[in-house]
């Protein structure tokens, strides 16, 4: 019909749009992790004879995921900003220990909870201020804070971890099960809400743009007038608060804090962020990628148990997965950049 473009032109435009979409998808930092997650779920579903995706097993996976994934969200944000925090594992234990000790002295639950989170914010503030003020690598600052916060946790516990009384805490609000089959814990909803807010902050606000710019190329960000020091300090504080809140969720589930909680968690959180496509050099990454990375680690842990694989292989698997995800993500990104849109 007159006035309509020839069919060949329409097909060419459609192919061009599809290649453009594929080119953008290949450059997504979380793509490699997403593909690995699907592959591992299929593998372990087969090896476990269908138990992995069963209701009872999903109940456990979903229940435990927020305790690590919240830490991974904070670490991902900080790595995008171009910094590291190795103290999150110690803060994970310090916050609930502070809360529990204060409650044993008569403090109300909510006041003790806010005091614990306030202490986390102070730790993050110190991490950021020392790193920026004295121009030292955040790796060194937070490594020192790792030992200091862990020691402080042991000291305030007095050697006898306090036990939380069920009538003192709103357990149902944080870790209670609900819904059909009671598959979902309340902590999972807390995690979804916090992750959604973090993703919106990163994608839709000036703060998110400043985080990416600060981590991407600091001199350029400073030249543009971005308050890079404040952005970094705020992100350090957010990272610590999320780690502390995650620790509180775990303690509310267990009923008592232990000084050893969170040991090794900092490396798992960094691994989750890297697996999810976050760049070690800053500027690149996504909240979704960090969550996928955390979920991958949980799937590996759970899947190996269900498949009756020796648990001593867990760290080997996480290390291999980290390398594989980084290599795969790099390869996909190069393929995406090299792809020609015109056909």
C-alpha distance (Angstrom), angle and dihedral (degrees) to the residues before:
residue distance angle dihedral
X1 . . .
X2 3.76 . .
X3 3.80 116.5 .
X4 3.82 94.1 28.5
X5 3.85 121.5 107.6
X6 3.81 116.8 -114.7
X7 3.81 116.9 -90.1
X8 3.82 91.1 -114.3
X9 3.81 91.3 59.7
X10 3.82 92.0 49.1
X11 3.81 91.3 50.3
X12 3.81 91.0 48.2
X13 3.80 91.6 51.1
X14 3.79 91.2 47.6
X15 3.81 91.5 50.9
X16 3.80 90.3 47.8
X17 3.81 91.8 52.7
X18 3.82 91.5 48.0
X19 3.82 91.7 51.0
X20 3.79 90.4 47.4
X21 3.81 90.3 52.0
X22 3.82 91.2 47.9
X23 3.81 91.2 47.6
X24 3.82 90.8 54.2
X25 3.82 92.4 44.5
X26 3.81 92.8 52.6
X27 3.80 89.7 55.3
X28 3.81 93.8 53.4
X29 3.84 106.9 116.0
X30 3.80 93.5 -140.3
X31 3.82 97.3 50.4
X32 3.81 97.6 93.3
X33 3.81 91.3 48.3
X34 3.79 91.2 49.4
X35 3.80 92.0 52.1
X36 3.81 91.1 47.5
X37 3.80 90.8 49.7
X38 3.80 92.0 53.9
X39 3.82 91.2 47.0
X40 3.82 93.6 49.4
X41 3.80 93.7 46.0
X42 3.82 89.8 53.2
X43 3.83 91.6 45.6
X44 3.80 96.0 49.2
X45 3.79 92.3 41.0
X46 3.80 87.5 59.6
X47 3.82 95.6 41.6
X48 3.81 92.3 48.2
X49 3.82 92.7 48.5
X50 3.79 92.0 -116.7
X51 3.80 97.4 -48.7
X52 3.83 96.3 115.4
X53 3.80 95.1 72.4
X54 3.78 94.3 35.2
X55 3.81 118.1 121.9
X56 3.80 95.5 -112.0
X57 3.80 93.5 51.0
X58 3.81 94.5 43.6
X59 3.80 87.5 53.1
X60 3.79 89.2 61.9
X61 3.80 96.7 41.5
X62 3.81 93.5 49.5
X63 3.80 90.7 44.3
X64 3.81 95.2 54.1
X65 3.83 99.4 35.6
X66 3.85 98.4 80.5
X67 3.81 92.6 58.3
X68 3.80 91.5 64.7
X69 3.78 100.9 24.1
X70 3.82 93.4 59.7
X71 3.80 89.1 55.8
X72 3.81 89.6 47.6
X73 3.82 90.7 52.4
X74 3.82 91.6 55.1
X75 3.80 93.6 44.1
X76 3.82 90.5 48.4
X77 3.80 91.7 53.6
X78 3.79 91.3 48.8
X79 3.80 93.6 47.5
X80 3.81 90.6 50.9
X81 3.81 85.3 53.9
X82 3.80 88.3 55.8
X83 3.83 99.7 -105.7
X84 3.82 140.3 100.7
X85 3.80 133.7 -139.1
X86 3.79 116.9 -159.9
X87 3.80 92.6 169.0
X88 3.82 96.5 73.2
X89 3.81 92.6 96.1
X90 3.80 91.2 55.8
X91 3.82 92.6 43.5
X92 3.82 86.7 50.9
X93 3.83 86.7 65.3
X94 3.82 99.0 33.4
X95 3.81 97.2 58.9
X96 3.83 98.5 54.1
X97 3.81 91.8 40.0
X98 3.80 89.4 54.8
X99 3.80 90.8 47.5
X100 3.81 93.0 48.7
X101 3.81 95.1 46.6
X102 3.81 91.6 49.4
X103 3.80 90.8 49.5
X104 3.81 91.1 53.3
X105 3.81 88.0 57.2
X106 3.80 91.3 54.7
X107 3.79 103.8 -90.8
X108 3.84 114.8 146.2
X109 3.81 115.2 -108.7
X110 3.80 97.6 -111.4
X111 3.79 94.0 46.4
X112 3.82 90.9 48.7
X113 3.81 90.7 47.8
X114 3.81 92.1 51.9
X115 3.81 90.3 46.4
X116 3.81 90.1 53.6
X117 3.79 91.9 49.3
X118 3.80 89.7 45.8
X119 3.80 89.5 56.0
X120 3.82 88.5 51.3
X121 3.80 90.1 52.2
X122 3.82 88.8 51.4
X123 3.81 90.8 52.1
X124 3.79 89.8 51.0
X125 3.79 91.1 47.3
X126 3.80 91.1 52.8
X127 3.80 91.8 46.8
X128 3.79 91.7 52.4
X129 3.80 97.7 40.3
X130 3.81 95.2 48.4
X131 3.81 92.0 45.5
X132 3.80 93.4 50.9
X133 3.80 100.4 33.6
X134 3.79 95.0 52.0
X135 3.82 96.4 29.3
X136 3.78 95.6 -127.7
X137 3.82 127.2 144.7
X138 3.79 113.2 -86.6
X139 3.80 86.7 -133.2
X140 3.82 88.7 69.2
X141 3.81 95.9 41.1
X142 3.78 94.9 50.3
X143 3.80 93.5 40.8
X144 3.79 87.6 60.1
X145 3.81 90.8 45.0
X146 3.82 89.2 51.1
X147 3.80 90.4 64.0
X148 3.80 94.9 38.9
X149 3.81 95.1 50.5
X150 3.81 92.4 45.0
X151 3.80 91.4 50.6
X152 3.78 91.2 47.1
X153 3.81 89.5 52.4
X154 3.79 91.2 55.1
X155 3.81 92.5 45.5
X156 3.81 96.9 51.3
X157 3.82 90.8 45.5
X158 3.80 88.5 62.6
X159 3.77 89.4 -143.4
X160 3.80 91.4 -71.3
X161 3.83 111.9 84.2
X162 3.82 109.3 -141.0
X163 3.78 118.8 -119.5
X164 3.79 118.1 -132.2
X165 3.79 116.7 -129.5
X166 3.78 115.0 -129.7
X167 3.80 92.4 -133.5
X168 3.82 91.5 55.8
X169 3.80 98.2 58.5
X170 3.82 134.7 53.9
X171 3.81 93.2 -125.3
X172 3.80 93.7 169.3
X173 3.79 91.8 57.3
X174 3.79 92.7 58.8
X175 3.80 111.3 21.7
X176 3.81 107.0 9.0
X177 3.82 120.6 124.1
X178 3.79 121.5 -122.8
X179 3.79 143.1 157.2
X180 3.82 130.2 56.6
X181 3.78 109.0 -21.2
X182 3.83 89.3 -0.7
X183 3.81 90.6 -99.9
X184 3.80 97.5 145.0
X185 3.80 126.4 67.6
X186 3.79 121.8 -149.6
X187 3.82 87.6 -119.7
X188 3.81 88.6 66.4
X189 3.80 90.3 58.9
X190 3.81 90.3 49.0
X191 3.79 87.7 51.7
X192 3.82 93.7 48.7
X193 3.79 91.9 49.2
X194 3.80 94.8 47.6
X195 3.82 92.3 44.5
X196 3.81 90.9 50.3
X197 3.81 91.7 50.8
X198 3.83 91.1 47.5
X199 3.81 91.1 49.3
X200 3.81 91.4 49.8
X201 3.80 91.0 47.7
X202 3.79 90.4 52.6
X203 3.80 97.0 43.3
X204 3.79 106.1 32.4
X205 3.82 109.9 29.2
X206 3.78 139.2 70.0
X207 3.79 88.0 -116.1
X208 3.80 90.3 60.6
X209 3.79 91.8 48.7
X210 3.80 90.0 48.6
X211 3.83 91.3 50.0
X212 3.81 91.7 53.4
X213 3.79 93.1 43.3
X214 3.81 92.8 47.6
X215 3.78 92.3 50.1
X216 3.80 94.7 38.7
X217 3.81 100.0 54.0
X218 3.78 117.1 -13.4
X219 3.85 99.3 -166.6
X220 3.81 91.5 52.5
X221 3.81 91.1 47.7
X222 3.80 90.7 51.6
X223 3.80 91.1 47.4
X224 3.81 89.0 54.1
X225 3.80 90.2 56.3
X226 3.80 97.0 -107.7
X227 3.85 111.2 155.0
X228 3.80 91.5 -124.4
X229 3.81 95.3 171.9
X230 3.80 92.7 54.9
X231 3.80 91.6 43.7
X232 3.81 91.5 54.0
X233 3.81 94.2 45.3
X234 3.82 91.6 48.3
X235 3.81 90.4 50.4
X236 3.82 91.9 48.4
X237 3.81 88.8 52.3
X238 3.81 92.9 47.5
X239 3.81 90.7 49.4
X240 3.82 92.0 52.4
X241 3.81 94.2 45.5
X242 3.81 91.8 51.5
X243 3.82 90.5 49.6
X244 3.80 91.0 49.6
X245 3.80 93.2 47.9
X246 3.81 90.5 49.6
X247 3.80 89.1 52.9
X248 3.80 90.7 50.6
X249 3.80 90.3 53.3
X250 3.80 90.7 52.9
X251 3.81 92.6 48.7
X252 3.80 92.0 47.9
X253 3.80 86.7 54.4
X254 3.82 94.6 46.6
X255 3.80 96.9 38.9
X256 3.81 96.9 -132.6
X257 3.82 136.3 53.5
X258 3.80 121.7 -125.0
X259 3.82 125.5 -161.1
X260 3.82 89.0 -130.9
X261 3.80 95.4 59.5
X262 3.79 114.8 125.2
X263 3.81 97.5 17.9
X264 3.81 107.3 159.3
X265 3.80 91.5 7.3
X266 3.80 92.5 114.5
X267 3.81 91.8 63.6
X268 3.79 92.2 46.1
X269 3.81 89.9 51.2
X270 3.81 91.8 50.5
X271 3.82 89.2 46.8
X272 3.83 90.2 51.0
X273 3.80 91.2 51.3
X274 3.81 92.7 47.6
X275 3.81 92.9 44.9
X276 3.82 87.4 51.9
X277 3.80 91.1 57.7
X278 3.80 102.1 -96.7
X279 3.79 110.9 152.6
X280 3.80 118.6 -123.4
X281 3.80 87.4 -142.6
X282 3.82 93.3 56.7
X283 3.78 133.8 -121.2
X284 3.82 96.8 78.6
X285 3.78 128.2 81.0
X286 3.79 145.3 74.5
X287 3.79 139.1 -130.4
X288 3.80 89.6 -123.0
X289 3.80 89.6 55.6
X290 3.80 92.2 53.1
X291 3.80 90.6 49.7
X292 3.81 92.0 49.2
X293 3.81 88.7 49.8
X294 3.81 91.5 52.1
X295 3.80 90.8 46.8
X296 3.80 90.5 50.2
X297 3.80 91.2 55.2
X298 3.82 91.0 48.7
X299 3.82 91.0 48.2
X300 3.81 91.1 50.7
X301 3.81 91.9 48.9
X302 3.79 94.1 46.0
X303 3.79 95.6 38.5
X304 3.81 93.3 52.6
X305 3.80 91.0 52.6
X306 3.79 92.6 48.7
X307 3.80 91.2 46.2
X308 3.82 90.6 49.7
X309 3.80 93.2 -120.8
X310 3.82 116.1 158.3
X311 3.82 106.7 -90.9
X312 3.81 90.4 -138.3
X313 3.81 86.7 76.6
X314 3.82 92.1 63.0
X315 3.81 97.7 91.0
X316 3.80 90.2 42.9
X317 3.81 89.4 53.9
X318 3.82 93.1 48.2
X319 3.81 91.1 49.2
X320 3.79 92.8 47.9
X321 3.80 90.6 46.4
X322 3.81 91.2 51.6
X323 3.80 92.0 53.6
X324 3.81 93.0 42.5
X325 3.81 92.6 49.6
X326 3.81 93.3 49.7
X327 3.81 92.8 46.8
X328 3.80 92.2 45.5
X329 3.79 93.2 46.8
X330 3.81 91.5 49.2
X331 3.81 91.3 49.7
X332 3.80 93.6 48.0
X333 3.80 91.9 47.9
X334 3.82 91.7 51.3
X335 3.80 90.6 48.3
X336 3.77 90.0 50.3
X337 3.81 93.8 50.1
X338 3.80 91.6 46.9
X339 3.81 93.9 49.6
X340 3.79 114.4 107.0
X341 3.78 116.6 -135.8
X342 3.80 97.0 -161.6
X343 3.81 114.3 85.9
